[in-house]
Amino acid sequence: MVNKVKAFIIYFWLTVFLIVVLFPFIWMIITSLKPIGTGLTLTIIPRPPTLSNYKSVLTQYKFGRYFVNSLIVASIGALGATVLCTMAAFAFAKLEFPFKRPLFGMFLSVLMVPGLMFVVPQFAIVYRLGWINTYKAMIIPHLANVFGMFLLVQYMKTIPDELVDAARVDGANNWTIFLKLIVPLSGAMIATVFLLTFQFHWNNFLWQLIVATDEHMYTVPVGLAMFRSAHEELHTLKMAASAISILPITMIFIFAQRYFIEGILRGAIKG
Amino acid sequence: MRRFIALMTVVIPFIVDAQLKVWVSYNDEEFAVFKQLVTAFEESTGIEVNVQRIPFEGQEQKILTACATRTAPDLARVDCAFLGKLAHRHALLDIDIGELADKIVPVALQSCILNGKLYGVPDQLTCVCLFYNKRLFREAGLDPNKPPATWAEFLKYAQKLTDRSKGIYGFAMRNTLWWTLPFFYSFGANFIEDNTCVLNSPEAVAALQFKVDLYRKYKVEPGAWKSGAIDPDMGFQNEKYAMVLNGPWKIKLLKTIGIDFGVAPIPAGKKGGYTTIGGTNFVIFRGTKHKHEAVEFIKFIVSKESQIKWANELGQIPVNMEAFPYVDTIRHPYLKVFLYQLQYAIARPVLADYPAIEDVANPIMEAALMGEKPVKEALELIVYKINAILQEE
């Protein structure tokens, strides 16, 4: 009986929190179904509900193009960053080389500098390279992800050195150790880094805005900003576009939820 | 040699054949009309124009980065407040549009002048007026064709309109400095004189006291300025607030939703009913290699013909006064009120960092509205802090 009451209380509060957390999303969907111009009305059921916002977002506003741009940038960016992070982390966690500690320290110190500081110098470099309006400009400057590397280093350090030594005795070289031992063992963490970088790229507004001067190269966050002008905001269209734009992140989370939460927690305890 | 010169006269036009790069942040309807104007310009001058749409939000960072790396376009359309920052940082060229300058609405033009030089030309002009809900006026037994003419009358109306049991309030306001300036101005206060903020005058105190009283004493204002509250726009659209201050940009939406509303000049205070102005301007960046073409482009945009088209297709205030008589007030009846109000408008000072001034003033005004600070004391503090910012420049 006591257990039942306890369960009821827990579920009751969980439901309350669920509603609180989901409410903005539900409101987004509701608003996206309202006729244009009525985005700020307080009615819960749109009168009449319409899909025209979705239609005009996709046809009139090139949002499909922005979406594809974002997908390309986010997936290549996340993949590249994850590969680099994993390899670098392996080196820092399991290999010996000159200046390892000072180098690692240097990398970490970069984390302490606010990212905004880099925007102008990075832009100057990208501009001189002639990369304005290219995917390269959006992806390459963010390939080196120190935070992801740090996360992986801390995790890989928990893999016993004995395991690596045993593999070495069996004749495995660094490459084999990396691919056959380290990567499979750090799967959860690697997935986490992938998700975090994907999310970073997906949400990145300022950099993509600055390096793209052609509307065809705008990404989703930049495209979303276009629905707001000096005095008005096209709420219904913006919400329809937002609803579309959260799809990839939602899907990734649903599929990879397990890894994601596990990964973050592990880092927290053992890091 | 002669042959060479002959050759150059053929070649040079191709070399200098400019392609103007322009960044704009118009909304969809404005952009459609703007594109037509650009095409007309290209056809009449042969100058090619490359227009890029950039989001209004984030344009500051984008433009500042571009300036820092010398990759700015030739021209851009920027907000009044941002122009000051760019001009103070020497990112802009001064512009000479000749006699045309006399035709531009003076308050709008003055908002682009710094140290006697013109750093931008207004392409869009807004001011605020009093919007009122006619249906709610009728329900409260007021004549929907007789909006309040003075602030005293306004208060009487607001009291009649307020029905707290139904959640209906006579007035809803914002707390930012820009939205408070119409109160200050019409009560006879000045904002900045000789680079010194003078918002601590008795008139200014009376103006802010009036705002405070609307909320605290007469309770005809629901506190729409608080964060998280139903803001004036939303409340007016949902017919919860009977009167709000708003600009011409809102008309189209209100018509679409089908609100029965009227627009009236700002109620008169001691000095009359004054509005503040807003809007955007075209600026030319220092790095341009096509100054002449850029100036021509601006002249074309603010010409009488272009402005007539702009005003009538979009229902906006033209920046060129020669276009005033051609405004189609049958198609855009509200525009008449805004054109009238413009005669009682006060220019914006061109400041290096207007947003910083808002950041300083708004929380202190909020403290006054919350009753945490006497109005006089709040304004003294605001003046002290704003002057500190002004002296830094």
Boltz contact constraints between the chains, C-beta under 6 A:
constraints:
  - contact:
      token1: [A, 37]
      token2: [B, 253]
      max_distance: 6.0
  - contact:
      token1: [A, 37]
      token2: [B, 256]
      max_distance: 6.0
  - contact:
      token1: [A, 37]
      token2: [B, 257]
      max_distance: 6.0
  - contact:
      token1: [A, 38]
      token2: [B, 257]
      max_distance: 6.0
  - contact:
      token1: [A, 40]
      token2: [B, 234]
      max_distance: 6.0
  - contact:
      token1: [A, 40]
      token2: [B, 237]
      max_distance: 6.0
  - contact:
      token1: [A, 42]
      token2: [B, 238]
      max_distance: 6.0
  - contact:
      token1: [A, 120]
      token2: [B, 65]
      max_distance: 6.0
  - contact:
      token1: [A, 120]
      token2: [B, 68]
      max_distance: 6.0
  - contact:
      token1: [A, 123]
      token2: [B, 65]
      max_distance: 6.0
  - contact:
      token1: [A, 123]
      token2: [B, 69]
      max_distance: 6.0
  - contact:
      token1: [A, 124]
      token2: [B, 69]
      max_distance: 6.0
  - contact:
      token1: [A, 127]
      token2: [B, 69]
      max_distance: 6.0
  - contact:
      token1: [A, 127]
      token2: [B, 71]
      max_distance: 6.0
  - contact:
      token1: [A, 206]
      token2: [B, 61]
      max_distance: 6.0
  - contact:
      token1: [A, 209]
      token2: [B, 58]
      max_distance: 6.0
  - contact:
      token1: [A, 209]
      token2: [B, 62]
      max_distance: 6.0
  - contact:
      token1: [A, 210]
      token2: [B, 62]
      max_distance: 6.0
  - contact:
      token1: [A, 210]
      token2: [B, 65]
      max_distance: 6.0
  - contact:
      token1: [A, 213]
      token2: [B, 52]
      max_distance: 6.0
  - contact:
      token1: [A, 215]
      token2: [B, 53]
      max_distance: 6.0
  - contact:
      token1: [A, 225]
      token2: [B, 55]
      max_distance: 6.0
  - contact:
      token1: [A, 225]
      token2: [B, 57]
      max_distance: 6.0
  - contact:
      token1: [A, 225]
      token2: [B, 58]
      max_distance: 6.0
  - contact:
      token1: [A, 226]
      token2: [B, 55]
      max_distance: 6.0
  - contact:
      token1: [A, 228]
      token2: [B, 56]
      max_distance: 6.0
  - contact:
      token1: [A, 228]
      token2: [B, 57]
      max_distance: 6.0
  - contact:
      token1: [A, 229]
      token2: [B, 27]
      max_distance: 6.0
  - contact:
      token1: [A, 229]
      token2: [B, 56]
      max_distance: 6.0
  - contact:
      token1: [A, 230]
      token2: [B, 56]
      max_distance: 6.0
  - contact:
      token1: [A, 231]
      token2: [B, 249]
      max_distance: 6.0
  - contact:
      token1: [A, 232]
      token2: [B, 249]
      max_distance: 6.0
